[in-house]
Amino acid sequence: MHCHHMIPALLLSTAPAAHAWGVLGHSTVAYVAQHYVTPSTANFVQAILGTAPDYMANVSSWPDTYRRTPEGEWSTQLHWIDANDAPPESCEVEYTRDCRPRAAKSTEAQLLDAIRFLIHFAGDIHQPLHTEALEEGGNGINITWDGKTANLHAIWDTQIPVKAAAGKNASEWAEEMVGLIENGKYNASGWLDATSLDDIKGTAMSWANDANDYVCTDVLPDGREAIEAEGVDLAGAYFEKHGEVTKELIARAGYRLGSFLNLIVDGPANGHWSDN
Ligand SMILES: [Zn+2]
């Protein structure tokens, strides 16, 4: 219900009650972004976050901690969008229907908070169930994962990415994704088409709609009944068919985050950005 923006960060995302992408997802997004930032962007961001090798990854889950503190409670609803669409027949995020603009708070517009939010929300907005209203983004859909009862939202946050990473840590998984982008296995050429500092809302909505498409094609391709049915374990055929998309979505989130930071720091006319 809440699509919110704050300068300079794009603050818009999704994630009912449970979590966001789990820690693996958020860290991996950050490592992919770290690969794609220009030296000037890296300097800019490191001046705010410090120069540790994992300078972006180590703050990537901070907003999930912050939202659980009294002073951070206001930010809770920034983690998701409740798209009132109708999966699997129709998937779409509409700004006027699904988002409620909120005034930016100058006290929160500190650069440190803004950058940590941007790193985190670039991840959240690429988790399909953070852009879906149905049962609070799947939190209310009970399924079976690996023989145990779980909810659909949680497995898309955590279990599916962890299984798709096949034992790799965030840094190793990010490296694999960068390889897939660089060798053209992932076609990144269109990933920045709708990304612009002149239209933050449009940028956010295009990223959200991108992720939301997967609710129809991969999260609930045959409707909720098919995955709630007795005897269906999503760690089996469902994962084999749909689990890999988390990898591409996380790669896309990281690539977009790195490029968006370059856009903020270097401007649209510079190097890496204009090559894409
Ligand atoms: Zn989140």
Boltz pocket constraint, residues with backbone or C-beta under 6 A from the ligand:
constraints:
  - pocket:
      binder: B
      contacts: [[A, 13], [A, 14], [A, 15], [A, 19], [A, 20], [A, 21], [A, 63], [A, 64], [A, 79], [A, 120], [A, 124]]
      max_distance: 6.0
